[in-house]
Amino acid sequence: MKTLMLASVLLLAGCASMGGAGAPPVDVKGADVSKRTMDNGDTIEEYRVSGQLRMVKVTPARGAPFYMYDKNGDGRFDNDKDGVSPVYWKLYSW
């Protein structure tokens, strides 16, 4: 019984660790990254591909970093169906 439980836990742990969770949902290979620090200590990184802004990473002086994406490449950050600009937080990573 213990062997079966151990095998199922290891299987679930293996599934949870797969899947490229660290990769951004937009293609930023070869992007020009400009990094600046604001007066309040926040750090902003802009990722531009062929001069077009594709992703922004904001790292506050206190708190977790968050991301904004242009998934379809139209030059505007994607909105949710309610018109709310999405902000993505990485909650957990291995």
Backbone as JSON, one array per atom type, in Angstrom:
{
  "sequence": "MKTLMLASVLLLAGCASMGGAGAPPVDVKGADVSKRTMDNGDTIEEYRVSGQLRMVKVTPARGAPFYMYDKNGDGRFDNDKDGVSPVYWKLYSW",
  "N": [[0.82, -1.2, 0.0], [1.92, 1.26, 0.84], [3.87, 1.54, -1.1], [2.38, 1.9, -3.41], [1.15, 4.36, -2.84], [3.43, 6.0, -2.66], [4.4, 5.79, -5.26], [2.3, 7.02, -6.69], [2.42, 9.64, -5.68], [4.98, 10.43, -6.54], [4.57, 10.3, -9.28], [2.63, 12.32, -9.67], [4.14, 14.51, -8.79], [6.09, 14.56, -10.75], [4.54, 15.19, -13.0], [3.69, 17.72, -12.3], [6.02, 19.16, -12.4], [6.68, 19.37, -15.03], [6.35, 21.08, -18.21], [7.26, 23.71, -18.89], [6.92, 26.06, -17.26], [8.36, 28.31, -16.68], [8.71, 29.71, -19.0], [7.85, 32.56, -20.94], [4.56, 33.48, -22.22], [4.73, 34.66, -24.69], [6.75, 35.11, -27.65], [9.93, 35.97, -27.03], [12.46, 35.67, -27.93], [15.65, 36.74, -28.8], [15.1, 39.34, -28.15], [15.4, 42.85, -27.54], [16.34, 44.1, -24.51], [15.44, 46.55, -22.29], [16.26, 48.08, -19.32], [15.2, 49.78, -16.48], [15.28, 51.75, -13.49], [12.96, 53.02, -11.29], [12.2, 56.04, -9.37], [11.08, 55.22, -6.96], [12.19, 52.77, -6.48], [11.24, 50.63, -7.95], [11.73, 48.26, -10.56], [11.75, 48.2, -14.05], [11.48, 46.23, -16.86], [11.66, 46.17, -20.28], [10.78, 44.33, -23.09], [11.6, 44.18, -26.36], [10.87, 43.21, -29.63], [12.06, 43.42, -32.79], [11.71, 46.18, -32.58], [9.17, 46.39, -31.57], [7.16, 46.49, -28.72], [6.8, 43.74, -26.68], [6.64, 42.49, -24.18], [6.45, 43.33, -20.72], [8.12, 43.48, -17.7], [7.61, 44.08, -14.39], [9.2, 44.77, -11.47], [8.51, 45.31, -8.31], [9.78, 47.35, -5.58], [9.08, 46.25, -3.19], [7.49, 43.23, -2.94], [6.07, 40.83, -5.27], [7.28, 40.22, -8.62], [5.54, 41.26, -11.61], [3.94, 40.66, -14.8], [3.23, 41.93, -18.09], [1.74, 41.31, -21.2], [1.88, 41.26, -24.81], [0.25, 39.29, -26.6], [-0.66, 38.69, -29.22], [0.78, 40.31, -30.91], [-0.04, 42.82, -31.87], [0.73, 45.26, -30.96], [-0.51, 46.29, -28.77], [-1.25, 45.81, -25.35], [-2.78, 42.84, -24.24], [-6.23, 42.61, -23.47], [-8.58, 41.51, -21.04], [-11.79, 39.89, -21.32], [-13.53, 41.65, -20.08], [-12.45, 44.12, -20.42], [-10.42, 44.68, -18.71], [-7.08, 45.25, -18.06], [-4.78, 42.67, -18.22], [-2.69, 41.39, -15.66], [0.06, 39.46, -14.86], [1.16, 37.31, -12.39], [3.88, 35.45, -11.22], [3.32, 32.82, -9.31], [4.45, 30.56, -8.18], [7.38, 28.6, -8.48], [9.77, 26.04, -9.37]],
  "CA": [[0.0, 0.0, 0.0], [2.81, 2.42, 0.9], [4.56, 1.64, -2.38], [1.42, 2.47, -4.35], [1.0, 5.79, -2.52], [4.67, 6.66, -3.03], [4.45, 5.86, -6.73], [1.35, 8.03, -7.17], [2.94, 10.96, -5.31], [6.09, 10.73, -7.45], [3.99, 10.54, -10.6], [2.03, 13.65, -9.64], [5.22, 15.5, -8.69], [6.7, 14.63, -12.08], [3.63, 15.91, -13.89], [3.64, 19.13, -11.9], [7.27, 19.83, -12.71], [6.83, 19.46, -16.48], [5.47, 22.02, -18.87], [7.8, 25.01, -19.25], [6.23, 27.11, -16.51], [9.19, 29.49, -16.62], [8.75, 30.37, -20.29], [6.76, 33.52, -21.12], [3.61, 33.05, -23.24], [5.02, 35.31, -25.96], [8.09, 34.83, -28.14], [10.84, 37.08, -26.78], [13.82, 35.27, -28.32], [16.36, 37.79, -29.52], [14.52, 40.64, -27.82], [16.22, 43.89, -26.91], [15.82, 44.34, -23.16], [15.85, 47.81, -21.67], [15.96, 47.99, -17.9], [15.34, 51.07, -15.79], [14.82, 51.75, -12.11], [12.19, 54.22, -11.0], [12.59, 56.73, -8.15], [10.6, 54.5, -5.78], [12.9, 51.51, -6.37], [10.69, 49.62, -8.85], [12.52, 48.0, -11.76], [10.92, 47.91, -15.22], [12.21, 45.64, -17.98], [10.86, 46.15, -21.51], [11.29, 43.38, -24.09], [11.17, 44.6, -27.69], [11.27, 42.37, -30.76], [11.98, 44.23, -34.01], [11.25, 47.5, -32.2], [7.8, 46.34, -31.04], [7.09, 46.09, -27.32], [6.07, 42.48, -26.57], [6.44, 42.09, -22.79], [6.98, 44.22, -19.7], [8.23, 42.86, -16.38], [7.74, 45.1, -13.36], [9.62, 44.22, -10.18], [8.39, 46.36, -7.3], [10.78, 47.34, -4.52], [8.53, 45.28, -2.25], [6.44, 42.43, -3.56], [6.43, 39.91, -6.35], [7.25, 40.81, -9.96], [4.39, 40.92, -12.45], [4.21, 40.73, -16.23], [2.18, 42.31, -19.02], [2.09, 40.71, -22.48], [1.16, 41.47, -26.07], [0.3, 37.91, -27.11], [-0.92, 38.56, -30.65], [1.71, 41.13, -31.67], [-0.67, 43.98, -32.51], [1.28, 46.48, -30.39], [-1.29, 46.68, -27.6], [-1.33, 44.75, -24.36], [-4.05, 42.13, -24.34], [-7.25, 42.86, -22.45], [-9.5, 40.44, -20.72], [-13.08, 40.14, -21.94], [-14.2, 42.76, -19.41], [-11.71, 45.34, -20.64], [-9.43, 44.86, -17.66], [-5.75, 44.9, -18.51], [-4.3, 41.56, -17.4], [-1.38, 41.41, -15.04], [0.37, 38.09, -14.54], [2.12, 37.09, -11.32], [4.38, 34.09, -11.07], [3.03, 32.49, -7.93], [5.29, 29.49, -7.65], [8.24, 27.92, -9.45], [10.74, 25.14, -8.76]],
  "C": [[0.87, 1.26, 0.0], [3.53, 2.63, -0.43], [3.64, 2.28, -3.43], [1.23, 3.96, -4.1], [2.25, 6.56, -2.91], [4.78, 6.82, -4.54], [3.5, 6.92, -7.26], [1.82, 9.44, -6.84], [4.09, 11.35, -6.23], [5.59, 11.01, -8.85], [3.38, 11.93, -10.67], [3.1, 14.75, -9.56], [5.92, 15.65, -10.03], [5.85, 15.39, -13.05], [3.61, 17.4, -13.56], [4.9, 19.87, -12.29], [7.5, 19.97, -14.21], [6.01, 20.61, -17.02], [6.01, 23.41, -19.11], [7.14, 26.17, -18.54], [7.05, 28.4, -16.47], [9.23, 30.28, -17.91], [7.59, 31.36, -20.41], [5.83, 33.06, -22.24], [3.79, 33.74, -24.59], [6.46, 35.01, -26.35], [8.96, 36.06, -27.95], [12.29, 36.68, -27.07], [14.45, 36.39, -29.14], [15.84, 39.19, -29.22], [15.58, 41.58, -27.25], [15.58, 44.22, -25.57], [16.36, 45.66, -22.65], [15.35, 47.78, -20.23], [16.18, 49.35, -17.27], [14.77, 50.94, -14.38], [14.15, 53.1, -11.84], [12.67, 54.83, -9.68], [12.19, 55.98, -6.88], [11.26, 53.13, -5.61], [12.36, 50.41, -7.26], [11.59, 49.49, -10.08], [11.58, 47.59, -12.88], [11.83, 47.39, -16.33], [11.26, 45.57, -19.16], [11.54, 45.24, -22.52], [10.71, 43.77, -25.43], [11.74, 43.67, -28.74], [11.02, 43.17, -32.02], [11.38, 45.61, -33.72], [9.84, 47.53, -31.61], [7.82, 45.79, -29.62], [6.22, 44.85, -27.2], [5.78, 42.08, -25.13], [7.07, 43.12, -21.88], [6.99, 43.44, -18.4], [8.48, 43.99, -15.39], [8.08, 44.39, -12.05], [9.55, 45.33, -9.16], [9.5, 46.24, -6.26], [10.37, 46.36, -3.43], [7.42, 44.53, -2.95], [6.96, 41.61, -4.71], [6.41, 40.62, -7.7], [5.98, 40.41, -10.7], [4.72, 41.26, -13.9], [2.99, 41.23, -16.97], [2.65, 41.88, -20.41], [1.26, 41.27, -23.62], [1.24, 40.13, -26.8], [0.14, 37.82, -28.62], [-0.07, 39.49, -31.5], [1.1, 42.33, -32.35], [-0.19, 45.3, -31.94], [0.53, 46.98, -29.18], [-1.33, 45.5, -26.64], [-2.73, 44.15, -24.39], [-4.96, 42.46, -23.17], [-8.07, 41.61, -22.22], [-10.85, 40.79, -21.35], [-13.83, 41.3, -21.32], [-13.48, 44.09, -19.6], [-10.69, 45.64, -19.57], [-8.08, 44.41, -18.19], [-5.18, 43.79, -17.62], [-2.9, 41.8, -16.86], [-1.12, 40.0, -14.56], [1.44, 38.04, -13.46], [2.59, 35.65, -11.38], [4.23, 33.74, -9.61], [3.99, 31.48, -7.35], [6.14, 28.94, -8.77], [9.22, 27.05, -8.7], [12.12, 25.64, -9.13]]
}
